């Protein structure tokens, strides 16, 4: 097709689902396109928790800022694995970003989720989960009223008998992303892009650990 540029052949990033690339693409549809998979907003090339956050951020980010997400799409292609830390870290980072700036009602739900994330994170060790625990505690410390409410809501035995939490559930991600988007702050787009960027980087560290070398040159892999 003479006169048609590569940019014109690529789908345009936009909110919602799309039937085909000619009608535009959400973040994960674009990822399926780059991966050469069947057109889908739930492609198999990306971890479900990362993909869930990416879809939400794509949909609530302003039209002016959404194009900034395009550079992140290649980094989620092939980002797969069954490590149980990924959904936990994704939920913890999303809720921690939203808690300090969300409305009071939404803060309570986020604080309850973060308390459970904090307890589950204590079962793991390593740089990513250590950073997530610090982030969660800092967020809860910035909203002491919400944390107090969440602890009272869970009951006195919640510390020794915490309720199970399905950290792969999109509910906490949806509450977090909407909380950021609707917060009375001047830069919600920046916060959303930063959140997704951090989540992708931390998920990569878990699912694609870089090899390290000993003094003898022997290669070791993170576990």
Backbone as JSON, one array per atom type, in Angstrom:
{
  "sequence": "XXXXXXXXXXXXXXXXXXXXXXXXXXXXXXXXXXXXXXXXXXXXXXXXXXXXXXXXXXXXXXXXXXXXXXXXXXXXXXXXXXXXXXXXXXXXXXXXXXXXXXXXXXXXXXXXXXXXXXXXXXXXXXXXXXXXXXXXXXXXXXXXXXXXXXXXXXXXXXXXXXXXXXXXXXXXXXXXXXXXXXXXXXXXXXXXXXXXXXXXXXXXXXXXXXXXXXXXXXXXXXX",
  "N": [[0.85, -1.18, 0.0], [1.02, 1.84, -1.15], [2.32, 4.83, 0.2], [1.33, 4.47, 2.75], [2.21, 4.55, 6.1], [4.18, 2.85, 8.64], [3.23, 3.51, 11.15], [0.58, 4.12, 10.61], [-0.44, 1.62, 10.12], [-0.46, 0.35, 12.54], [-2.46, -0.37, 15.46], [-4.48, 2.08, 17.21], [-4.07, 3.19, 20.49], [-6.66, 2.99, 22.79], [-9.55, 3.34, 25.01], [-11.46, 0.54, 26.43], [-12.93, -2.46, 24.86], [-12.17, -3.81, 21.6], [-13.18, -4.76, 18.32], [-11.39, -5.37, 16.3], [-8.02, -4.57, 15.1], [-8.3, -2.33, 13.46], [-10.22, -0.78, 14.61], [-9.05, 0.24, 16.8], [-7.2, -0.28, 19.9], [-6.94, -1.71, 23.16], [-4.63, -1.71, 25.91], [-3.88, -4.45, 26.44], [-4.96, -5.77, 24.22], [-3.35, -4.7, 22.28], [-0.97, -5.84, 23.09], [-1.47, -8.53, 22.53], [-1.54, -8.36, 19.8], [1.11, -7.6, 19.19], [2.36, -9.88, 20.07], [1.63, -11.72, 18.24], [-0.61, -13.27, 18.59], [-4.02, -14.54, 18.77], [-6.45, -11.97, 18.45], [-7.17, -10.35, 21.39], [-8.23, -9.17, 24.63], [-7.44, -10.52, 26.79], [-4.91, -11.97, 26.56], [-2.72, -14.84, 26.37], [-0.08, -14.22, 26.72], [0.71, -12.7, 28.85], [1.0, -12.27, 32.38], [-1.93, -12.85, 34.3], [-2.59, -11.07, 36.47], [-0.98, -8.8, 36.08], [-1.93, -8.12, 33.57], [-4.6, -7.52, 34.17], [-4.35, -5.18, 35.72], [-3.19, -3.54, 33.78], [-5.24, -3.31, 31.85], [-7.17, -1.87, 33.32], [-5.81, 0.53, 33.98], [-5.35, 1.49, 31.41], [-7.98, 2.07, 30.62], [-8.88, 4.15, 32.32], [-7.04, 6.17, 32.16], [-6.36, 9.41, 30.89], [-7.16, 10.61, 27.55], [-5.14, 12.18, 26.55], [-2.87, 11.34, 27.89], [-2.71, 8.62, 27.49], [-1.21, 7.62, 25.36], [1.33, 7.45, 26.36], [1.5, 5.01, 27.52], [2.07, 3.22, 25.57], [4.78, 2.6, 25.15], [5.26, 0.78, 27.13], [4.06, -1.59, 26.47], [5.48, -3.67, 24.92], [7.03, -4.77, 26.97], [5.41, -6.43, 28.49], [4.86, -8.6, 26.98], [5.23, -11.98, 26.89], [5.6, -12.07, 29.58], [5.08, -14.15, 31.8], [4.06, -16.77, 34.08], [3.78, -18.82, 37.09], [4.23, -17.91, 39.63], [3.34, -17.36, 42.95], [3.79, -14.94, 44.18], [3.41, -12.83, 42.45], [0.58, -11.96, 41.91], [0.07, -11.07, 44.49], [1.98, -9.02, 44.98], [1.28, -7.22, 42.93], [-1.35, -6.47, 43.7], [-0.76, -5.36, 46.21], [0.93, -3.16, 45.59], [-0.73, -1.6, 43.97], [-2.93, -0.97, 45.68], [-1.54, 0.34, 47.71], [-0.63, 2.61, 46.43], [-3.03, 3.91, 45.93], [-4.36, 4.22, 48.42], [-3.53, 6.47, 50.21], [-4.57, 8.73, 48.9], [-7.2, 8.39, 48.22], [-10.84, 8.55, 48.51], [-12.58, 8.65, 51.69], [-14.33, 6.47, 52.19], [-13.53, 4.6, 50.25], [-10.94, 4.29, 51.1], [-11.17, 2.73, 53.4], [-11.87, 0.15, 52.48], [-9.62, -0.39, 50.93], [-7.62, -0.34, 52.88], [-8.31, -2.58, 54.42], [-7.82, -4.61, 52.56], [-5.06, -4.21, 52.21], [-4.03, -4.83, 54.75], [-4.35, -7.58, 54.81], [-2.79, -8.27, 52.63], [-0.33, -7.5, 53.66], [0.07, -9.39, 55.69], [0.22, -11.75, 54.21], [2.45, -11.23, 52.61], [4.43, -11.47, 54.48], [5.07, -14.1, 54.47], [6.98, -14.51, 52.59], [10.31, -13.99, 51.3], [12.88, -11.83, 50.01], [14.05, -9.4, 47.57], [11.89, -8.12, 46.08], [9.45, -8.73, 47.45], [10.18, -7.74, 49.93], [10.44, -4.99, 49.4], [7.79, -4.49, 48.71], [6.47, -4.95, 51.15], [7.48, -2.83, 52.7], [6.41, -0.68, 51.26], [3.66, -1.12, 51.58], [3.37, -0.83, 54.37], [4.13, 1.85, 54.67], [2.07, 3.13, 53.29], [-0.19, 2.44, 54.83], [0.52, 3.69, 57.21], [0.18, 6.31, 56.48], [-2.5, 6.58, 56.46], [-3.88, 6.31, 59.06], [-6.4, 6.29, 60.29], [-8.01, 4.81, 58.53], [-6.71, 2.36, 58.65], [-7.15, 1.68, 61.34], [-9.93, 1.43, 61.32], [-10.17, -0.77, 59.58], [-8.91, -2.8, 61.01], [-10.61, -3.0, 63.23], [-12.91, -3.79, 61.92], [-12.2, -6.32, 60.98], [-11.96, -7.75, 63.33], [-10.99, -8.96, 66.6], [-9.58, -11.37, 66.5], [-8.26, -11.38, 64.13], [-5.54, -11.15, 63.74], [-4.28, -13.52, 64.59], [-5.83, -15.35, 63.25], [-6.17, -14.77, 60.35], [-8.41, -13.8, 57.73], [-8.87, -15.58, 54.65], [-7.61, -14.35, 51.51], [-8.29, -13.63, 48.17], [-5.95, -12.84, 46.21], [-5.71, -12.59, 43.52], [-8.03, -11.58, 42.63], [-9.81, -9.11, 40.84], [-11.03, -7.07, 42.17], [-9.75, -5.49, 44.2], [-7.85, -4.27, 42.62], [-9.43, -2.8, 40.85], [-10.74, -1.03, 42.62], [-8.51, 0.35, 43.49], [-7.37, 1.57, 41.15], [-9.49, 3.16, 40.2], [-9.77, 4.74, 42.44], [-7.38, 6.21, 42.38], [-7.66, 7.55, 39.92], [-9.88, 9.18, 40.43], [-9.11, 10.75, 42.49], [-8.43, 13.76, 44.38], [-6.1, 15.09, 43.16], [-3.44, 16.63, 41.31], [-2.14, 15.21, 39.35], [-3.13, 12.59, 38.38], [-2.81, 10.91, 36.11], [-0.02, 10.67, 35.85], [0.54, 9.24, 38.17], [-0.8, 6.83, 37.68], [0.51, 5.85, 35.39], [3.07, 5.57, 36.46], [2.57, 3.65, 38.44], [1.82, 1.36, 36.91], [4.2, 1.03, 35.48], [6.0, 0.43, 37.56], [4.86, -1.93, 38.59], [5.15, -3.67, 36.4], [7.96, -3.78, 36.24], [8.64, -4.91, 38.75], [7.32, -7.36, 38.56], [8.69, -8.46, 36.44], [11.15, -8.85, 37.66], [10.54, -10.92, 39.36], [9.55, -12.96, 37.65], [11.35, -13.06, 35.55], [14.12, -13.49, 36.45], [17.39, -12.12, 36.67], [20.48, -13.67, 35.83], [23.15, -14.3, 38.12], [26.68, -14.06, 38.81], [29.21, -15.98, 40.4], [32.36, -15.54, 42.13], [34.01, -17.32, 40.79], [33.0, -17.36, 38.31], [30.87, -18.98, 37.86], [27.49, -19.39, 36.98], [24.66, -18.36, 38.72], [21.19, -18.77, 39.49], [18.44, -16.77, 40.5], [16.09, -17.76, 42.98]],
  "CA": [[0.0, 0.0, 0.0], [1.91, 2.98, -1.3], [1.95, 6.03, 0.94], [0.86, 4.14, 4.09], [3.34, 4.4, 6.99], [4.05, 1.79, 9.65], [2.39, 4.02, 12.23], [-0.82, 4.05, 10.2], [-0.86, 0.23, 10.13], [-0.56, -0.08, 13.92], [-3.7, 0.08, 16.11], [-4.4, 3.25, 18.08], [-4.42, 2.85, 21.86], [-7.89, 3.65, 23.22], [-10.2, 2.59, 26.09], [-12.47, -0.45, 26.11], [-12.62, -3.55, 23.95], [-12.27, -3.48, 20.18], [-13.37, -5.97, 17.53], [-10.2, -5.64, 15.5], [-7.06, -3.47, 15.2], [-8.72, -1.12, 12.73], [-11.09, 0.01, 15.49], [-8.26, 0.66, 17.95], [-6.75, -1.36, 20.77], [-6.59, -1.41, 24.53], [-3.25, -2.1, 26.21], [-3.64, -5.88, 26.29], [-5.21, -6.13, 22.82], [-2.13, -4.32, 21.57], [0.02, -6.85, 23.44], [-1.77, -9.75, 21.76], [-1.16, -8.02, 18.42], [2.57, -7.66, 19.1], [2.79, -11.25, 20.33], [1.2, -12.57, 17.14], [-1.67, -14.16, 19.06], [-5.38, -14.15, 18.39], [-6.84, -10.68, 19.0], [-7.86, -10.57, 22.67], [-7.77, -8.33, 25.74], [-6.96, -11.45, 27.81], [-4.0, -12.88, 25.87], [-1.93, -15.75, 27.2], [1.32, -13.8, 26.75], [0.97, -11.83, 30.01], [0.45, -12.75, 33.65], [-3.28, -12.31, 34.47], [-2.66, -9.94, 37.4], [-0.4, -7.65, 35.4], [-2.86, -7.77, 32.5], [-5.78, -6.89, 34.77], [-4.0, -3.8, 36.05], [-2.95, -2.81, 32.53], [-6.55, -2.97, 31.25], [-7.81, -0.83, 34.12], [-5.07, 1.78, 33.8], [-5.64, 1.93, 30.04], [-9.35, 2.58, 30.48], [-9.16, 5.37, 33.08], [-6.07, 7.21, 31.84], [-6.91, 10.39, 29.95], [-6.76, 10.43, 26.15], [-3.88, 12.9, 26.32], [-1.74, 10.62, 28.51], [-2.73, 7.18, 27.2], [-0.15, 7.25, 24.42], [2.55, 7.16, 27.13], [1.49, 3.6, 27.89], [2.47, 2.4, 24.42], [6.16, 2.12, 25.29], [5.29, -0.29, 28.13], [3.4, -2.79, 25.97], [6.39, -4.79, 24.62], [7.61, -5.37, 28.18], [4.52, -7.44, 29.09], [4.76, -9.75, 26.08], [6.06, -13.06, 27.41], [5.72, -11.94, 31.04], [4.18, -15.19, 32.28], [4.57, -17.65, 35.12], [2.81, -19.17, 38.13], [4.75, -17.54, 40.94], [2.25, -16.78, 43.76], [4.12, -13.59, 44.65], [3.03, -11.8, 41.48], [-0.7, -11.31, 42.21], [0.15, -10.4, 45.79], [2.73, -7.78, 44.81], [0.47, -6.32, 42.1], [-2.42, -5.92, 44.53], [-0.18, -4.53, 47.27], [1.42, -1.9, 45.04], [-1.87, -0.81, 43.5], [-3.67, -0.44, 46.83], [-0.67, 1.27, 48.44], [-0.62, 3.88, 45.68], [-4.34, 4.55, 46.0], [-4.87, 4.46, 49.78], [-3.36, 7.8, 50.82], [-5.21, 9.82, 48.17], [-8.57, 8.02, 47.88], [-11.9, 9.02, 49.39], [-12.57, 7.94, 52.97], [-15.02, 5.19, 52.08], [-12.68, 3.69, 49.5], [-9.75, 4.03, 51.93], [-11.43, 1.64, 54.34], [-11.79, -1.11, 51.75], [-8.22, -0.58, 50.54], [-6.85, -0.66, 54.08], [-8.59, -3.98, 54.76], [-7.08, -5.42, 51.62], [-3.62, -4.07, 52.46], [-3.67, -5.57, 55.96], [-4.24, -8.99, 54.43], [-1.59, -8.38, 51.79], [0.84, -7.39, 54.54], [0.25, -10.67, 56.38], [0.65, -12.75, 53.23], [3.81, -10.9, 52.2], [5.35, -11.92, 55.53], [5.43, -15.49, 54.19], [7.99, -14.57, 51.54], [11.5, -13.15, 51.47], [13.48, -11.45, 48.75], [14.01, -7.95, 47.32], [10.6, -7.62, 45.62], [8.47, -8.78, 48.54], [10.64, -6.82, 50.98], [10.05, -3.64, 48.99], [6.33, -4.4, 48.77], [6.08, -4.8, 52.55], [7.79, -1.46, 53.1], [5.44, 0.19, 50.59], [2.35, -1.32, 52.22], [3.38, -0.23, 55.71], [4.17, 3.31, 54.52], [0.73, 3.57, 52.89], [-1.08, 2.32, 55.99], [0.9, 4.72, 58.18], [-0.34, 7.6, 56.01], [-3.96, 6.57, 56.63], [-4.09, 5.58, 60.32], [-7.82, 6.12, 60.56], [-8.5, 3.71, 57.7], [-6.15, 1.12, 59.19], [-7.86, 1.39, 62.58], [-11.26, 0.92, 60.95], [-10.03, -2.1, 58.99], [-8.6, -3.75, 62.08], [-11.83, -3.2, 64.0], [-13.84, -4.53, 61.06], [-11.79, -7.72, 60.9], [-12.17, -8.41, 64.61], [-9.83, -9.12, 67.46], [-8.81, -12.57, 66.2], [-7.78, -11.32, 62.75], [-4.09, -11.26, 63.68], [-3.9, -14.92, 64.69], [-6.62, -16.14, 62.31], [-6.56, -13.86, 59.26], [-9.29, -14.34, 56.7], [-8.17, -15.77, 53.37], [-7.83, -13.31, 50.52], [-7.98, -14.02, 46.8], [-5.22, -11.68, 45.74], [-5.83, -12.49, 42.06], [-9.31, -10.95, 42.35], [-9.63, -7.77, 40.29], [-11.76, -6.08, 42.96], [-8.83, -4.55, 44.84], [-7.22, -3.49, 41.56], [-10.41, -1.84, 40.34], [-10.9, 0.01, 43.64], [-7.28, 1.14, 43.54], [-7.21, 2.39, 39.95], [-10.53, 4.19, 40.2], [-9.44, 5.66, 43.52], [-6.33, 7.12, 41.89], [-8.2, 8.37, 38.84], [-10.87, 10.12, 40.96], [-8.55, 11.47, 43.64], [-8.25, 15.21, 44.22], [-4.68, 15.38, 42.96], [-3.3, 17.28, 40.02], [-1.43, 14.38, 38.39], [-3.52, 11.18, 38.44], [-2.23, 10.16, 34.99], [1.37, 10.36, 36.19], [0.53, 8.2, 39.19], [-1.24, 5.58, 37.06], [1.6, 5.37, 34.54], [4.14, 5.16, 37.35], [2.15, 2.4, 39.07], [1.94, 0.26, 35.95], [5.62, 0.85, 35.2], [6.61, -0.26, 38.7], [4.33, -3.3, 38.65], [5.79, -4.46, 35.34], [9.36, -3.99, 36.61], [8.72, -5.85, 39.87], [6.89, -8.67, 38.05], [9.81, -8.96, 35.65], [12.2, -9.33, 38.56], [10.09, -12.21, 39.89], [9.33, -13.95, 36.61], [12.5, -13.11, 34.66], [15.29, -13.12, 37.26], [18.67, -12.03, 35.97], [21.5, -14.55, 36.41], [24.29, -13.67, 38.78], [27.89, -14.86, 38.72], [30.07, -16.05, 41.56], [33.73, -15.12, 41.82], [34.62, -18.25, 39.86], [32.35, -17.23, 37.02], [29.74, -19.88, 37.75], [26.24, -18.65, 36.93], [23.62, -18.77, 39.66], [19.88, -18.21, 39.18], [17.62, -16.46, 41.65], [15.0, -18.69, 43.2]],
  "C": [[0.89, 1.24, 0.0], [1.39, 4.18, -0.51], [1.46, 5.76, 2.34], [2.07, 3.87, 4.98], [3.09, 3.27, 7.97], [3.13, 2.23, 10.77], [0.92, 3.91, 11.88], [-1.34, 2.62, 10.21], [-1.06, -0.3, 11.55], [-1.87, 0.42, 14.54], [-3.44, 1.29, 17.01], [-4.86, 2.86, 19.48], [-5.62, 3.67, 22.32], [-8.59, 2.79, 24.26], [-11.18, 1.54, 25.58], [-11.99, -1.56, 25.2], [-12.84, -3.11, 22.51], [-12.36, -4.77, 19.37], [-12.13, -6.36, 16.75], [-9.28, -4.43, 15.57], [-7.47, -2.2, 14.48], [-9.6, -0.21, 13.59], [-10.35, 0.53, 16.72], [-7.86, -0.54, 18.79], [-6.58, -0.86, 22.19], [-5.17, -1.95, 24.75], [-3.01, -3.58, 25.93], [-4.0, -6.39, 24.9], [-3.98, -5.82, 21.98], [-1.03, -5.35, 21.84], [-0.21, -8.14, 22.67], [-1.37, -9.57, 20.31], [0.34, -8.15, 18.24], [3.08, -9.09, 19.26], [2.41, -12.2, 19.19], [0.14, -13.57, 17.54], [-3.02, -13.73, 18.51], [-5.74, -12.87, 19.13], [-7.66, -10.88, 20.27], [-7.35, -9.57, 23.7], [-7.37, -9.18, 26.93], [-5.99, -12.44, 27.17], [-3.17, -13.71, 26.85], [-0.49, -15.31, 27.37], [1.69, -13.0, 27.98], [0.33, -12.41, 31.26], [-0.91, -12.08, 33.89], [-3.36, -11.09, 35.4], [-2.09, -8.67, 36.78], [-1.35, -7.17, 34.3], [-4.1, -7.07, 33.04], [-5.51, -5.43, 35.12], [-3.82, -2.97, 34.79], [-4.27, -2.41, 31.87], [-7.21, -1.83, 32.0], [-7.13, 0.52, 33.93], [-5.34, 2.35, 32.41], [-6.99, 2.62, 29.95], [-9.58, 3.9, 31.2], [-8.15, 6.49, 32.82], [-6.66, 8.16, 30.79], [-6.39, 10.13, 28.54], [-5.41, 11.07, 25.88], [-2.67, 12.1, 26.82], [-1.64, 9.16, 28.09], [-1.61, 6.75, 26.26], [1.16, 6.93, 25.14], [2.63, 5.69, 27.53], [2.05, 2.71, 26.78], [3.87, 1.82, 24.6], [6.28, 0.96, 26.29], [4.8, -1.62, 27.56], [4.38, -3.92, 25.64], [6.93, -5.5, 25.86], [6.7, -6.4, 28.84], [4.36, -8.66, 28.2], [5.74, -10.82, 26.55], [6.26, -13.0, 28.91], [4.72, -12.9, 31.68], [4.87, -16.04, 33.34], [3.52, -17.86, 36.2], [3.27, -18.79, 39.53], [3.66, -16.85, 41.76], [2.55, -15.39, 44.28], [3.59, -12.51, 43.72], [1.68, -11.17, 41.79], [-0.7, -10.56, 43.53], [0.85, -9.06, 45.68], [1.93, -6.77, 43.99], [-0.62, -5.66, 42.92], [-1.87, -4.97, 45.59], [0.28, -3.18, 46.74], [0.27, -1.01, 44.58], [-2.61, -0.17, 44.67], [-2.84, 0.56, 47.63], [-0.6, 2.62, 47.76], [-1.92, 4.64, 45.88], [-4.74, 4.99, 47.41], [-4.71, 5.89, 50.28], [-4.14, 8.92, 50.15], [-6.68, 9.55, 47.84], [-9.57, 8.63, 48.86], [-11.96, 8.14, 50.63], [-13.22, 6.57, 52.87], [-14.15, 4.18, 51.34], [-11.41, 3.36, 50.29], [-9.98, 2.84, 52.85], [-11.31, 0.28, 53.66], [-10.34, -1.41, 51.36], [-7.36, -0.96, 51.74], [-7.07, -2.11, 54.5], [-7.83, -4.92, 53.84], [-5.58, -5.39, 51.88], [-3.18, -4.8, 53.73], [-3.49, -7.05, 55.64], [-3.04, -9.22, 53.53], [-0.34, -8.37, 52.65], [1.12, -8.72, 55.23], [0.74, -11.75, 55.42], [2.07, -12.49, 52.75], [4.84, -11.37, 53.22], [5.78, -13.37, 55.33], [6.54, -15.63, 53.18], [9.17, -13.67, 51.9], [12.09, -12.88, 50.1], [13.28, -9.97, 48.49], [12.62, -7.44, 46.96], [9.58, -7.61, 46.75], [8.88, -7.89, 49.71], [10.24, -5.39, 50.65], [8.53, -3.46, 49.09], [5.85, -4.22, 50.21], [6.34, -3.38, 53.06], [6.77, -0.48, 52.52], [4.07, 0.1, 51.24], [2.32, -0.63, 53.58], [3.4, 1.29, 55.63], [2.8, 3.84, 54.15], [-0.23, 3.51, 54.07], [-0.75, 3.38, 57.05], [0.39, 6.1, 57.78], [-1.86, 7.68, 56.14], [-4.31, 5.81, 57.9], [-5.55, 5.35, 60.65], [-8.4, 4.95, 59.79], [-7.96, 2.38, 58.22], [-6.88, 0.71, 60.47], [-9.24, 0.83, 62.3], [-11.16, -0.5, 60.43], [-9.74, -3.15, 60.05], [-9.84, -4.03, 62.93], [-12.85, -4.02, 63.21], [-13.49, -6.01, 61.02], [-11.99, -8.46, 62.21], [-10.87, -8.66, 65.34], [-8.98, -10.33, 67.1], [-8.21, -12.55, 64.81], [-6.27, -11.49, 62.65], [-3.65, -12.72, 63.71], [-4.65, -15.81, 63.7], [-7.1, -15.24, 61.17], [-7.45, -14.55, 58.24], [-8.51, -14.55, 55.41], [-8.51, -14.64, 52.42], [-7.44, -13.82, 49.15], [-7.28, -12.85, 46.13], [-5.26, -11.55, 44.22], [-7.14, -11.82, 41.65], [-9.08, -9.52, 41.87], [-10.29, -6.69, 41.14], [-10.84, -5.05, 43.58], [-8.12, -3.7, 43.8], [-8.17, -2.44, 41.03], [-10.6, -0.69, 41.34], [-9.68, 0.92, 43.67], [-7.17, 2.09, 42.35], [-8.26, 3.49, 39.89], [-10.27, 5.21, 41.3], [-8.37, 6.66, 43.11], [-6.89, 8.08, 40.86], [-9.14, 9.46, 39.36], [-10.35, 10.95, 42.12], [-8.37, 12.96, 43.32], [-6.76, 15.54, 44.2], [-4.52, 15.91, 41.54], [-2.68, 16.38, 38.95], [-1.84, 12.91, 38.44], [-2.93, 10.35, 37.31], [-0.79, 9.75, 35.29], [1.43, 9.21, 37.2], [0.14, 6.85, 38.6], [-0.13, 4.99, 36.18], [2.75, 4.86, 35.39], [3.82, 3.82, 38.02], [2.33, 1.23, 38.12], [3.4, -0.02, 35.61], [6.31, 0.07, 36.31], [6.16, -1.69, 38.79], [4.99, -4.19, 37.6], [7.24, -4.78, 35.73], [9.5, -5.02, 37.74], [8.3, -7.26, 39.43], [7.99, -9.29, 37.19], [10.91, -9.52, 36.54], [11.84, -10.69, 39.15], [10.1, -13.28, 38.8], [10.5, -14.1, 35.65], [13.77, -12.73, 35.43], [16.56, -13.13, 36.44], [19.67, -12.98, 36.61], [22.59, -13.75, 37.08], [25.47, -14.61, 38.7], [28.65, -14.83, 40.04], [31.46, -15.59, 41.18], [34.41, -16.04, 40.83], [34.02, -18.19, 38.48], [31.18, -18.16, 36.83], [28.44, -19.1, 37.85], [25.25, -19.24, 37.93], [22.31, -18.11, 39.24], [19.18, -17.88, 40.5], [16.53, -17.5, 41.78], [13.86, -17.97, 43.89]]
}
